[in-house]
Amino acid sequence: MAGETGFTTAILEDLHDHVLGVAAMSQPAGQYCALFIGDPLNGGAECTGTDYARESVTFGAAATVGQVITSANSAIIDFGTAGSGGWGTVTHFAIYSAITDGTLLGTGELSEARAIVATDPVKFNIGECKMISTRINPA
């Protein structure tokens, strides 16, 4: 699977306040990848089903190419295999600050939807899960 996501408005507002000295921004204790059927910002539902759980994700340092700043997963994000009944047709993913509940850090659409049936292995290979931002200032 592959996909790109941007940061949520809440995270960008916190970053803005942090940089301008309004309020300190704390680093999330972790980052966890969740799979969704539909857009999580527009009524989509996180996958459920046998053997589904959010998975920990580690991002590498940001790199800038042109106007785009990208951080990608530096290790495989392995959800294992779907249990009986599968997990549905996954169209989106999201990054959260906790394995359950937590703060939504970013969400994006997969490069292509994927119907996940029982016994399907599900993973993002290294570099396939990307957090992106567009650079405004050329400096």
MARBA-3410 file (N, C-alpha, C, O; in Angstrom, 1 decimal):
139
0.8,-1.2,0.0,0.0,0.0,0.0,0.9,1.2,0.0,2.0,1.2,0.4 ~ 0.3,2.3,-0.5,1.1,3.6,-0.5,0.1,4.7,-0.3,-1.0,4.7,-0.8 ~ 0.5,5.8,0.3,-0.3,7.0,0.4,0.4,8.1,1.0,1.5,8.0,1.6 ~ -0.1,9.3,0.8,0.4,10.6,1.4,-0.6,11.3,2.2,-1.8,11.2,1.9 ~ -0.2,11.9,3.3,-1.1,12.6,4.1,-0.5,14.0,4.5,0.7,14.1,4.5
-1.3,14.9,4.8,-0.9,16.2,5.3,-1.3,16.3,6.8,-2.1,15.5,7.3 ~ -0.7,17.3,7.5,-1.1,17.5,8.9,-2.5,18.1,9.0,-2.9,18.8,8.1 ~ -3.1,17.8,10.1,-4.5,18.4,10.4,-4.3,19.9,10.7,-3.2,20.3,11.1 ~ -5.4,20.6,10.6,-5.5,22.0,10.9,-5.1,22.2,12.4,-4.3,23.1,12.7 ~ -5.5,21.4,13.3,-5.2,21.5,14.7,-3.7,21.4,14.9,-3.1,22.2,15.7
-3.0,20.5,14.2,-1.6,20.4,14.4,-0.9,21.6,13.8,0.1,22.1,14.4 ~ -1.3,22.1,12.7,-0.7,23.3,12.1,-0.9,24.5,13.0,0.0,25.3,13.1 ~ -2.1,24.6,13.6,-2.3,25.7,14.5,-1.4,25.6,15.7,-0.8,26.7,16.2 ~ -1.2,24.4,16.3,-0.3,24.2,17.4,1.2,24.6,17.0,1.9,25.2,17.8 ~ 1.6,24.2,15.8,2.9,24.5,15.3,3.1,26.0,15.2,4.1,26.6,15.6
2.1,26.6,14.6,2.1,28.1,14.5,2.3,28.8,15.8,3.2,29.7,16.0 ~ 1.5,28.4,16.8,1.6,29.0,18.1,2.9,28.7,18.8,3.5,29.6,19.5 ~ 3.5,27.5,18.6,4.8,27.1,19.1,5.9,28.0,18.6,6.7,28.5,19.3 ~ 5.9,28.1,17.3,7.0,28.9,16.6,7.0,30.3,17.0,8.0,31.0,17.1 ~ 5.7,30.9,17.2,5.6,32.3,17.5,5.6,32.6,19.0,5.3,33.7,19.4
5.9,31.5,19.8,6.0,31.7,21.3,4.7,31.9,22.0,4.7,32.4,23.2 ~ 3.6,31.6,21.4,2.3,31.7,22.0,2.0,30.6,23.0,1.6,30.8,24.1 ~ 2.4,29.4,22.6,2.2,28.2,23.5,3.1,27.1,23.0,3.3,26.9,21.8 ~ 3.7,26.4,24.0,4.6,25.3,23.6,3.8,24.1,23.1,2.7,23.8,23.5 ~ 4.4,23.4,22.1,3.8,22.3,21.5,4.5,21.0,22.0,5.8,21.0,21.9
3.8,20.1,22.5,4.5,18.9,23.0,4.5,17.8,21.9,3.6,17.7,21.1 ~ 5.6,17.0,21.9,5.8,16.0,20.9,4.9,14.8,21.3,4.8,14.4,22.5 ~ 4.1,14.2,20.4,3.3,13.0,20.7,4.2,11.9,21.2,5.3,11.7,20.8 ~ 3.7,11.1,22.1,4.4,10.0,22.7,4.7,8.9,21.7,5.6,8.1,21.8 ~ 3.9,8.9,20.6,4.1,7.9,19.5,3.2,8.3,18.3,2.4,9.2,18.4
3.4,7.6,17.3,2.6,7.8,16.1,2.1,6.4,15.7,2.8,5.4,15.6 ~ 0.8,6.3,15.3,0.2,5.0,15.0,-0.6,5.2,13.7,-1.4,6.1,13.6 ~ -0.5,4.2,12.8,-1.2,4.2,11.6,-2.5,3.5,11.7,-2.5,2.4,12.2 ~ -3.6,4.1,11.2,-4.9,3.4,11.2,-5.4,3.3,9.8,-5.0,4.2,8.9 ~ -6.2,2.3,9.5,-6.7,2.1,8.2,-8.2,2.5,8.2,-8.9,2.2,9.2
-8.7,3.1,7.1,-10.1,3.6,7.1,-10.8,3.1,5.8,-10.2,3.0,4.7 ~ -12.1,2.9,6.0,-13.0,2.7,4.9,-13.7,4.1,4.7,-14.6,4.4,5.4 ~ -13.3,4.8,3.7,-13.8,6.2,3.5,-12.9,7.2,4.2,-12.0,6.9,5.0 ~ -13.1,8.5,3.9,-12.3,9.6,4.4,-12.6,9.8,5.8,-13.8,10.1,6.2 ~ -11.6,9.7,6.7,-11.9,9.9,8.2,-12.4,11.3,8.5,-13.1,11.6,9.5
-12.2,12.3,7.6,-12.6,13.7,7.8,-14.0,13.9,7.3,-14.5,15.0,7.4 ~ -14.6,12.9,6.6,-15.9,13.0,6.0,-16.7,11.8,6.3,-17.4,11.3,5.4 ~ -16.7,11.3,7.5,-17.6,10.2,7.9,-17.0,8.8,7.7,-17.7,7.8,8.0 ~ -15.8,8.7,7.2,-15.2,7.4,7.1,-15.0,6.6,8.4,-15.0,7.3,9.5 ~ -15.0,5.3,8.4,-14.9,4.5,9.6,-13.6,3.8,9.6,-13.1,3.2,8.6
-12.9,3.8,10.8,-11.7,3.0,11.0,-12.1,1.5,10.9,-13.1,1.1,11.3 ~ -11.2,0.8,10.2,-11.4,-0.7,10.1,-11.6,-1.3,11.4,-11.1,-0.9,12.5 ~ -12.4,-2.4,11.4,-12.6,-3.2,12.6,-12.5,-4.6,12.0,-12.4,-4.8,10.8 ~ -12.6,-5.6,12.9,-12.5,-6.9,12.4,-11.5,-7.7,13.1,-10.6,-7.2,13.8 ~ -11.5,-9.0,13.0,-10.6,-9.9,13.6,-9.1,-9.6,13.2,-8.8,-9.4,12.1
-8.3,-9.4,14.3,-6.9,-9.1,14.2,-6.5,-7.7,13.7,-5.3,-7.5,13.4 ~ -7.5,-6.8,13.6,-7.1,-5.4,13.2,-6.7,-4.6,14.4,-7.4,-4.7,15.5 ~ -5.7,-3.8,14.3,-5.3,-2.9,15.3,-4.4,-1.8,14.6,-3.7,-2.2,13.7 ~ -4.4,-0.6,15.2,-3.4,0.4,14.7,-2.0,-0.1,14.9,-1.7,-0.9,15.8 ~ -1.1,0.3,14.0,0.3,-0.1,14.1,1.2,1.1,14.3,1.0,2.1,13.8
2.2,0.9,15.1,3.2,1.9,15.4,4.0,2.3,14.1,4.2,1.4,13.3 ~ 4.3,3.6,13.9,5.0,4.0,12.8,6.1,4.9,13.2,5.9,5.8,14.1 ~ 7.3,4.8,12.6,8.4,5.7,12.8,8.7,6.4,11.5,8.9,5.8,10.5 ~ 8.8,7.7,11.6,9.1,8.5,10.4,10.6,8.9,10.4,11.2,9.2,11.5 ~ 11.2,9.0,9.3,12.5,9.6,9.1,12.5,11.1,9.1,11.4,11.7,9.1
13.7,11.7,9.1,13.8,13.1,9.1,13.2,13.7,7.8,13.2,13.0,6.7 ~ 12.7,14.9,7.9,12.1,15.6,6.7,13.1,15.9,5.7,14.3,16.2,6.0 ~ 12.7,15.8,4.4,13.5,16.2,3.3,12.7,17.1,2.4,11.5,16.9,2.2 ~ 13.3,18.1,1.8,12.6,19.0,0.9,13.1,18.8,-0.6,14.3,18.8,-0.8 ~ 12.1,18.7,-1.4,12.4,18.6,-2.9,11.4,19.6,-3.5,10.2,19.5,-3.4
12.0,20.7,-4.1,11.2,21.7,-4.6,10.4,22.4,-3.5,11.0,22.9,-2.6 ~ 9.1,22.5,-3.6,8.3,23.1,-2.6,7.6,22.1,-1.6,6.9,22.5,-0.8 ~ 8.0,20.8,-1.8,7.4,19.8,-0.9,8.3,19.3,0.1,9.4,18.8,-0.2 ~ 7.9,19.3,1.4,8.6,18.7,2.5,8.0,17.4,2.8,6.8,17.3,3.0 ~ 8.8,16.3,2.9,8.3,15.0,3.1,9.0,14.2,4.2,10.2,14.3,4.3
8.2,13.6,5.0,8.8,12.6,6.0,8.1,11.3,5.7,6.9,11.2,5.6 ~ 8.9,10.2,5.5,8.3,8.9,5.2,8.6,7.9,6.3,9.6,8.0,7.0 ~ 7.8,6.8,6.3,8.1,5.8,7.3,9.5,5.2,7.0,9.8,4.9,5.9 ~ 10.2,5.0,8.1,11.6,4.4,8.0,11.7,2.9,8.3,12.7,2.4,8.3 ~ 10.5,2.3,8.6,10.4,0.9,8.8,9.1,0.4,8.3,8.2,1.2,8.1
9.0,-0.8,8.0,7.7,-1.4,7.5,6.7,-1.2,8.5,6.9,-1.5,9.7 ~ 5.5,-0.9,8.1,4.3,-0.8,9.0,3.5,-2.1,8.7,2.8,-2.1,7.6 ~ 3.6,-3.0,9.5,3.0,-4.4,9.3,1.8,-4.6,10.1,1.8,-4.7,11.3 ~ 0.6,-4.7,9.5,-0.7,-4.9,10.1,-0.9,-6.4,10.3,-1.9,-6.8,10.9 ~ 0.0,-7.2,9.8,-0.2,-8.7,9.9,-1.2,-9.1,8.8,-1.3,-8.5,7.7
-2.0,-10.2,9.1,-2.9,-10.7,8.1,-4.3,-10.4,8.7,-4.6,-10.6,9.9 ~ -5.2,-10.1,7.8,-6.6,-9.9,8.2,-7.3,-11.2,8.6,-7.0,-12.3,8.0 ~ -8.0,-11.1,9.7,-8.7,-12.3,10.2,-10.0,-12.6,9.4,-10.3,-12.0,8.4 ~ -10.7,-13.5,10.0,-12.0,-14.0,9.3,-12.9,-12.8,9.0,-13.1,-11.9,9.9 ~ -13.5,-12.7,7.9,-14.4,-11.6,7.5,-13.7,-10.5,6.9,-14.3,-9.6,6.3
-12.3,-10.4,6.9,-11.6,-9.3,6.3,-11.8,-8.0,7.0,-12.5,-8.0,8.1 ~ -11.4,-6.9,6.4,-11.5,-5.6,7.0,-12.2,-4.6,6.1,-12.3,-3.4,6.5 ~ -12.7,-5.0,5.0,-13.4,-4.1,4.1,-12.5,-3.5,3.0,-11.3,-3.9,2.9 ~ -13.0,-2.6,2.3,-12.2,-1.9,1.2,-11.6,-0.7,1.8,-12.3,0.3,2.1 ~ -10.3,-0.7,2.0,-9.6,0.4,2.6,-9.3,1.4,1.6,-8.7,1.1,0.5
-9.6,2.7,1.9,-9.4,3.8,0.9,-8.5,4.9,1.5,-7.8,5.6,0.7 ~ -8.4,5.0,2.8,-7.7,6.0,3.5,-6.9,5.5,4.7,-7.1,4.4,5.1 ~ -5.9,6.3,5.1,-5.2,5.9,6.3,-5.1,7.2,7.2,-5.3,8.3,6.6 ~ -4.8,7.1,8.4,-4.6,8.2,9.3,-3.5,7.9,10.3,-3.2,6.8,10.6 ~ -2.8,9.0,10.7,-1.8,8.9,11.8,-2.4,9.5,13.0,-2.8,10.6,13.1
-2.3,8.7,14.1,-2.8,9.2,15.4,-1.6,9.2,16.4,-0.6,8.6,16.2 ~ -1.9,9.9,17.6,-0.9,9.9,18.6,-1.0,8.8,19.6,-0.2,8.7,20.5 ~ -1.9,7.9,19.4,-2.1,6.8,20.4,-2.7,5.6,19.7,-3.3,5.7,18.6 ~ -2.5,4.4,20.3,-2.9,3.2,19.6,-4.5,3.1,19.7,-5.0,2.4,18.8 ~ -5.1,3.7,20.6,-6.6,3.8,20.6,-6.9,5.3,21.0,-6.1,6.0,21.7
-8.0,5.8,20.4,-8.3,7.2,20.6,-7.1,8.1,20.1,-6.7,7.9,19.0 ~ -6.6,9.0,21.0,-5.5,9.9,20.6,-5.9,11.0,19.7,-7.1,11.2,19.3 ~ -4.9,11.8,19.4,-5.1,13.0,18.5,-4.8,12.6,17.1,-3.8,12.0,16.8 ~ -5.7,13.0,16.2,-5.5,12.8,14.8,-4.4,13.8,14.3,-4.6,15.0,14.4 ~ -3.3,13.2,13.8,-2.2,14.1,13.3,-2.3,14.4,11.8,-1.8,15.4,11.4
-2.8,13.4,11.1,-2.9,13.6,9.6,-3.7,12.5,9.0,-3.8,11.4,9.6 ~ -4.2,12.7,7.9,-5.0,11.7,7.1,-4.8,11.9,5.7,-4.6,13.0,5.2 ~ -4.8,10.8,4.9,-4.7,10.8,3.5,-5.3,9.7,2.8,-5.7,8.7,3.4 ~ -5.4,9.8,1.5,-6.0,8.7,0.6,-4.9,7.8,0.2,-3.8,8.2,-0.2 ~ -5.2,6.5,0.1,-4.2,5.5,-0.4,-4.1,5.8,-1.9,-5.0,6.3,-2.6
-3.0,5.4,-2.5,-2.8,5.5,-4.0,-3.8,4.7,-4.7,-4.1,5.1,-5.9 ~ -4.3,3.6,-4.1,-5.4,2.9,-4.7,-6.2,2.2,-3.6,-5.5,1.7,-2.7 ~ -7.5,2.1,-3.7,-8.3,1.4,-2.7,-7.9,-0.1,-2.8,-7.5,-0.6,-3.8 ~ -8.1,-0.7,-1.6,-7.7,-2.2,-1.5,-8.8,-2.9,-0.7,-9.0,-2.6,0.5 ~ -9.4,-3.9,-1.3,-10.3,-4.8,-0.6,-9.5,-5.8,0.2,-8.7,-6.6,-0.4
-9.6,-5.8,1.5,-8.8,-6.6,2.4,-9.7,-7.8,2.9,-10.7,-7.6,3.7 ~ -9.4,-9.0,2.4,-10.2,-10.2,2.8,-9.4,-11.0,3.7,-8.2,-10.8,3.9 ~ -10.0,-12.0,4.3,-9.4,-12.9,5.3,-8.1,-13.4,4.7,-8.0,-13.8,3.6 ~ -7.1,-13.4,5.5,-5.7,-13.9,5.3,-4.8,-13.0,4.4,-3.7,-13.4,4.1 ~ -5.4,-11.9,4.0,-4.6,-10.9,3.2,-3.5,-10.3,4.1,-3.8,-9.9,5.2
-2.2,-10.3,3.7,-1.2,-9.6,4.4,-1.4,-8.1,4.1,-1.6,-7.7,3.0 ~ -1.2,-7.2,5.1,-1.4,-5.8,5.0,-0.2,-5.0,5.5,0.1,-5.2,6.7 ~ 0.5,-4.2,4.7,1.6,-3.5,5.2,1.9,-2.3,4.3,1.5,-2.3,3.1 ~ 2.6,-1.3,4.8,3.2,-0.3,4.1,4.7,-0.6,4.1,5.3,-0.8,5.1 ~ 5.3,-0.7,2.9,6.8,-0.9,2.8,7.5,0.4,3.2,6.8,1.5,3.3
8.7,0.4,3.5,9.5,1.5,3.8,9.3,2.6,2.7,9.4,2.3,1.6 ~ 9.0,3.8,3.2,8.9,5.0,2.3,7.5,5.1,1.7,7.3,6.0,0.9 ~ 6.5,4.2,2.0,5.2,4.3,1.3,4.2,5.1,2.1,3.1,5.4,1.6 ~ 4.5,5.4,3.3,3.5,6.2,4.2,4.2,7.5,4.4,5.2,7.6,5.1 ~ 3.6,8.6,3.8,4.3,9.9,3.8,3.5,11.0,4.4,2.3,11.1,4.1
4.1,11.8,5.2,3.6,13.0,5.7,4.2,14.1,4.9,5.4,14.3,4.8 ~ 3.3,15.0,4.3,3.8,16.0,3.4,3.3,17.4,3.8,2.3,17.5,4.4 ~ 4.1,18.4,3.5,3.7,19.8,3.7,4.3,20.5,2.5,5.3,20.1,1.9 ~ 3.6,21.6,2.1,4.1,22.5,1.0,4.8,23.7,1.6,4.3,24.4,2.5 ~ 6.0,23.9,1.1,6.8,25.0,1.6,6.3,26.3,1.0,6.0,26.3,-0.2
6.2,27.3,1.8,5.7,28.6,1.3,6.8,29.6,1.0,6.9,30.2,0.0 ~ 7.7,29.7,2.0,8.8,30.6,1.9,10.0,29.9,1.3,10.4,28.8,1.7 ~ 10.6,30.5,0.2,11.7,29.8,-0.5,13.0,29.8,0.3,14.0,29.1,-0.1 ~ 13.1,30.4,1.5,14.3,30.5,2.2,14.5,29.2,3.0,15.5,29.1,3.8
END
